[in-house]
């Protein structure tokens, strides 16, 4: 006889209703475990697929040189930090990584976090509270929005990349302290924030500017230094920048970069930086090596630029609806969630792994395929993807 469920009936009823609703709306999500290393080709359910949905923009997640270095670091430093940073978990490899990231970005200081989500939550809840205000781009990443909500500050969301709308809101602002938050490169649209205009507005209104550079660092700007570099600003022009080690760096972890006084205070106040075990020292050592590759391997960014141009030209000629993105994130707008799922399924049958992005990740009616490119891709793989898309364009573009 099966054991009685520990889930109360009222909760069980809610679970069933919630799942049924999401399934009906084509919004139910399921994990798909890979049977291979992360790369431009992956093994999924006994099928090898061209992978066009990873954020491994520079192709470092399965890089042979980086894997060898990680093995050596693991043998030397062990598998875990053993404690939180402020207890005894802070290692000389963590310190060295922070200093080298700061040197790369031309800032005074860097603080490591376990993930980008933890970094955004930690920074915003550390710096903001009741009586303060945070102004967020409507398309900011969920971690920025959640951090703003959790801080207790008054949160306003301005029209995407619309500095005139932001300026009007700032004029009416009477908060004690003000912070403006924006993605540097927007994760689902792939466009770049108007950083120079945001910086001017921040200066005019005595506001702190924070940029989430998760999809920018390593990918755009001089030596991959991100959207501040693309905007032609001084390296210290933007107060705070959040970076991740889980995308272009090919690994895991995150950091916040900025003036020493601010970073020191975030270390004192950011709960996700205080009450969690530090990254493994071997991992910090590996990410130091990854930083060297990110800085020095300009050929990776050059290849990305060529592949982006090739993909966009091909998709536009086929009549697909694209967004104005010059980054490796190339969304193909299709409208409904079910249509996005159908396209993703059709591509998988043809040997391609591409994500169907649906609400609430994107606004209702803007479901899309999110095609992402990597320096690990070759032109032949992109040509094959374009051929597969061409085979579906007539049907899907004339429904």
C-alpha positions in Angstrom: 0.0 0.0 0.0 1.5 3.4 -1.0 2.4 5.8 1.8 0.1 8.7 2.3 1.2 11.9 0.6 2.9 14.6 2.8 1.3 17.2 0.6 -2.0 18.5 2.1 -5.1 18.3 -0.2 -5.4 22.0 -0.6 -1.8 22.2 -1.9 -2.3 19.1 -4.1 -5.3 20.7 -5.7 -3.3 23.9 -6.4 -0.4 22.0 -7.9 -2.7 20.1 -10.3 -4.6 23.3 -11.3 -1.4 25.3 -11.8 0.3 22.6 -13.9 -2.8 22.1 -16.0 -3.0 25.8 -16.7 0.6 26.0 -17.7 0.4 23.0 -20.0 -2.7 24.4 -21.7 -0.9 27.7 -22.3 2.2 25.9 -23.6 4.2 27.4 -20.7 5.2 24.2 -18.9 9.0 23.7 -18.8 11.1 20.6 -18.3 14.8 20.0 -17.9 16.6 18.1 -20.6 19.7 16.3 -19.3 22.7 16.3 -21.6 24.9 13.2 -21.9 27.9 15.1 -23.2 30.1 18.1 -22.3 28.7 21.5 -23.0 29.8 22.4 -26.5 28.6 23.4 -30.0 27.5 19.8 -30.4 25.8 18.0 -27.6 24.3 14.6 -27.0 20.6 14.7 -25.8 18.5 11.6 -25.6 20.8 9.6 -27.9 20.8 12.3 -30.5 23.8 14.5 -31.4 22.6 18.1 -32.0 24.1 21.3 -33.1 23.8 23.5 -30.0 22.5 27.0 -30.8 21.1 27.9 -27.4 24.1 28.0 -25.0 25.6 31.2 -23.5 29.1 29.8 -23.9 29.9 32.7 -26.3 33.6 32.2 -26.6 33.6 28.4 -26.6 35.5 28.0 -23.4 33.2 25.7 -21.5 34.9 22.6 -23.0 38.2 24.2 -23.9 41.1 21.7 -23.8 43.6 24.2 -22.3 41.1 25.3 -19.7 40.2 21.7 -18.7 43.9 20.8 -18.3 44.4 23.8 -16.1 41.3 23.0 -14.0 42.6 19.5 -13.4 46.0 20.8 -12.1 44.2 23.4 -9.9 42.0 20.8 -8.5 44.9 18.6 -7.6 46.6 21.5 -5.9 43.7 23.2 -4.1 41.2 20.5 -3.5 37.5 20.5 -4.3 36.0 23.0 -1.8 36.5 26.3 0.1 35.2 24.8 3.3 33.6 28.0 4.6 32.2 31.4 3.9 34.5 34.1 2.7 34.5 36.1 6.0 35.2 33.0 8.1 38.1 31.0 6.5 36.9 30.3 3.0 38.8 33.2 1.3 41.9 31.8 -0.5 44.8 33.5 -2.2 43.3 32.3 -5.6 40.1 34.2 -4.8 42.1 37.3 -4.0 44.2 37.0 -7.2 41.1 36.6 -9.3 39.5 39.7 -7.8 42.6 41.7 -8.4 43.0 40.5 -12.0 39.4 41.2 -12.8 39.7 44.7 -11.4 42.9 45.3 -13.5 41.1 44.1 -16.6 38.2 46.4 -16.1 40.2 49.4 -14.9 38.4 49.7 -11.5 39.6 49.8 -7.9 38.0 46.6 -6.6 36.0 43.4 -7.3 34.0 41.1 -5.0 33.2 37.5 -6.0 29.7 36.0 -5.7 28.4 32.4 -6.2 26.3 33.3 -9.2 25.0 36.3 -11.2 21.6 36.0 -9.5 23.2 36.1 -6.1 25.3 39.1 -7.1 22.3 41.2 -8.3 20.2 40.2 -5.2 23.1 40.9 -2.9 24.2 44.3 -4.3 20.7 45.7 -4.6 19.5 44.6 -1.1 22.8 45.8 0.4 22.6 49.3 -1.1 18.9 50.1 -1.1 16.1 50.2 1.5 12.9 51.9 2.4 13.0 55.5 1.4 15.2 54.8 -1.6 14.3 54.4 -5.3 15.5 52.1 -8.1 14.7 52.7 -11.7 14.9 49.6 -13.9 14.7 49.0 -17.6 11.5 47.0 -18.4 13.5 44.2 -20.0 16.1 43.8 -17.2 17.0 40.4 -16.1 14.8 38.8 -13.4 17.6 38.9 -10.9 17.8 42.7 -11.1 14.0 43.0 -10.8 13.9 40.6 -7.9 16.8 42.4 -6.1 15.0 45.7 -6.4 11.8 44.2 -5.0 13.6 42.5 -2.2 15.4 45.7 -1.2 12.2 47.5 0.0 13.0 50.5 -2.2 10.4 52.0 -4.5 10.9 50.4 -7.9 9.9 52.0 -11.2 10.4 50.3 -14.6 11.0 52.7 -17.5 10.3 51.9 -21.2 13.0 49.7 -22.7 16.1 51.7 -23.6 14.0 54.9 -23.5 16.1 57.5 -21.7 13.5 60.2 -22.2 11.0 58.1 -20.2 13.7 57.5 -17.5 14.5 61.3 -17.4 10.8 62.2 -16.8 10.7 59.7 -13.9 13.9 61.0 -12.4 12.7 64.6 -12.4 9.7 63.6 -10.3 11.9 61.5 -7.9 12.1 62.6 -4.3 13.8 59.5 -2.8 16.6 59.6 -0.2 19.0 57.7 -2.5 18.5 56.7 -6.2 19.9 53.8 -8.2 19.5 53.2 -12.0 19.8 49.6 -13.1 20.1 48.2 -16.6 21.4 45.2 -18.4 24.4 46.1 -20.6 23.3 43.5 -23.2 19.7 42.4 -22.8 19.6 38.6 -22.5 16.5 37.9 -24.5 16.6 40.7 -27.1 20.4 40.9 -27.6 20.5 44.7 -27.9 23.0 47.0 -26.1 21.9 49.6 -23.5 22.4 53.3 -24.2 25.1 53.4 -21.6 26.5 56.9 -22.3 23.0 58.4 -21.9 22.3 56.4 -18.7 25.6 57.6 -17.3 24.7 61.3 -18.0 21.3 60.9 -16.4 22.8 59.3 -13.4 25.3 62.2 -13.0 22.5 64.8 -13.5 20.3 63.2 -10.8 22.8 62.1 -8.2 22.0 58.5 -8.9 24.2 55.4 -8.7 24.3 53.5 -12.1 24.5 49.7 -12.0 25.0 47.6 -15.2 24.5 43.9 -15.4 27.2 42.9 -18.0 26.5 39.1 -17.9 26.0 39.0 -21.7 28.5 41.7 -22.5 31.8 40.9 -20.6 34.1 38.9 -22.8 31.9 39.4 -25.9 31.8 43.1 -26.8 34.2 46.1 -26.3 38.0 46.3 -26.3 39.4 43.0 -25.0 35.8 42.1 -24.1 35.4 44.8 -21.5 31.7 45.2 -22.2 29.2 47.9 -22.9 31.1 50.7 -21.1 34.0 50.1 -23.5 31.5 50.1 -26.5 30.1 53.4 -25.3 33.6 55.0 -25.3 33.4 55.9 -21.6 36.3 55.9 -19.1 36.6 52.5 -17.3 35.4 54.1 -14.0 32.5 56.1 -15.5 29.9 53.6 -14.3 29.8 53.1 -10.6 29.0 49.3 -10.5 29.1 46.5 -13.0 28.0 43.0 -12.4 29.7 40.2 -14.3 29.3 36.5 -14.6 31.8 33.7 -15.0 29.2 31.4 -16.4 28.8 32.7 -19.9 31.7 34.0 -22.0 34.2 32.8 -19.3 32.8 29.2 -19.7 32.6 28.5 -16.0 30.6 29.5 -13.0 30.4 32.3 -10.5 30.0 36.1 -10.6 31.4 39.4 -9.4 30.7 43.0 -8.8 33.2 45.6 -9.9 33.6 49.3 -8.8 35.1 51.8 -6.4 36.8 50.3 -3.3 34.5 52.1 -0.8 31.4 50.7 -2.4 32.7 47.2 -2.9 33.9 47.1 0.8 30.5 48.1 2.0 28.8 45.5 -0.3 31.0 42.9 1.4 29.7 44.0 4.8 26.0 44.2 3.8 25.3 41.7 1.0 23.9 38.6 2.6 24.5 36.4 -0.4 28.2 37.3 -0.1 28.3 36.7 3.6 26.2 33.7 4.4 27.3 31.2 1.8 30.4 29.0 1.1 33.0 30.6 -1.1 33.7 29.3 -4.6 36.2 26.5 -4.6 39.7 27.9 -4.8 40.5 25.6 -7.7 37.7 27.2 -9.5 38.9 30.7 -8.8 42.3 29.5 -10.2 40.7 28.1 -13.3 38.7 31.4 -13.9 42.0 33.3 -13.7 43.2 31.2 -16.7 39.9 31.8 -18.4 40.3 35.6 -17.9 43.6 35.4 -19.7 41.9 33.7 -22.7 39.0 36.2 -22.6 41.4 39.1 -22.8 43.9 37.7 -25.2 41.9 35.7 -27.7 40.5 38.5 -29.9 40.1 35.9 -32.7 37.1 34.5 -30.8 35.3 37.8 -30.9 36.2 38.3 -34.5 34.8 34.9 -35.4 31.6 35.8 -33.5 31.2 39.0 -35.5 31.5 37.1 -38.8 29.0 34.4 -37.7 26.5 37.0 -36.5 26.6 38.8 -39.8 26.2 35.5 -41.7 23.3 34.4 -39.6 21.4 37.7 -39.7 21.8 38.1 -43.4 20.5 34.6 -44.1 17.5 34.8 -41.7 16.5 38.2 -43.1 16.6 36.9 -46.7 14.3 34.1 -45.6 11.8 36.6 -44.2 12.1 35.9 -40.4 11.3 38.7 -38.0 14.6 39.6 -36.2 15.4 42.1 -33.5 18.1 44.8 -33.9 20.9 42.8 -32.2 24.6 43.0 -33.0 25.5 40.4 -30.3 25.6 36.6 -30.3 22.0 36.7 -29.0 19.8 36.5 -32.1 16.0 36.3 -31.3 13.6 35.2 -34.0 10.2 36.5 -33.1 7.3 34.2 -33.7 4.5 35.5 -31.5 2.7 32.6 -29.7 4.3 30.2 -27.2 3.0 27.2 -29.1 4.4 28.4 -32.3 7.8 28.9 -30.7 7.6 25.3 -29.3 6.6 23.9 -32.7 9.6 25.6 -34.4 12.0 24.4 -31.7 10.7 20.9 -32.1 11.0 21.0 -35.9 14.6 22.2 -35.6 15.4 19.4 -33.1 14.1 16.9 -35.6 16.5 18.4 -38.1 19.4 18.1 -35.6 19.5 21.5 -34.0 19.0 22.5 -30.4 17.4 26.0 -30.1 15.4 27.3 -27.2 11.8 28.4 -27.4 11.6 31.4 -25.1 8.1 32.1 -23.8 6.3 34.2 -21.2 6.9 35.2 -18.5 10.6 35.3 -19.6 9.5 37.6 -22.4 6.3 39.7 -22.7 3.0 38.0 -23.9 2.8 37.8 -27.7 6.6 38.0 -28.2 7.6 34.3 -27.9 10.7 33.6 -29.9 13.5 31.3 -30.9 16.6 32.5 -29.1 19.5 31.5 -31.4 22.9 32.1 -29.7 26.2 31.8 -31.4 29.6 30.7 -30.1 33.1 31.2 -31.2 33.2 27.4 -31.2 30.8 27.3 -34.1 32.1 27.1 -37.7 30.5 28.6 -40.8 29.4 25.2 -42.0 27.2 24.7 -38.8 25.6 28.1 -39.4 25.0 27.3 -43.0 23.3 24.1 -42.0 21.1 25.9 -39.5 20.2 28.5 -42.2 19.2 25.6 -44.5 17.0 24.1 -41.9 15.4 27.5 -41.2 14.8 28.0 -44.9 13.0 24.7 -45.1 10.6 25.9 -42.5 10.3 29.6 -43.5 7.6 29.1 -46.1 5.3 27.2 -43.7 5.9 29.2 -40.5 6.0 32.7 -42.1 2.7 32.2 -44.0 0.5 30.7 -41.4 
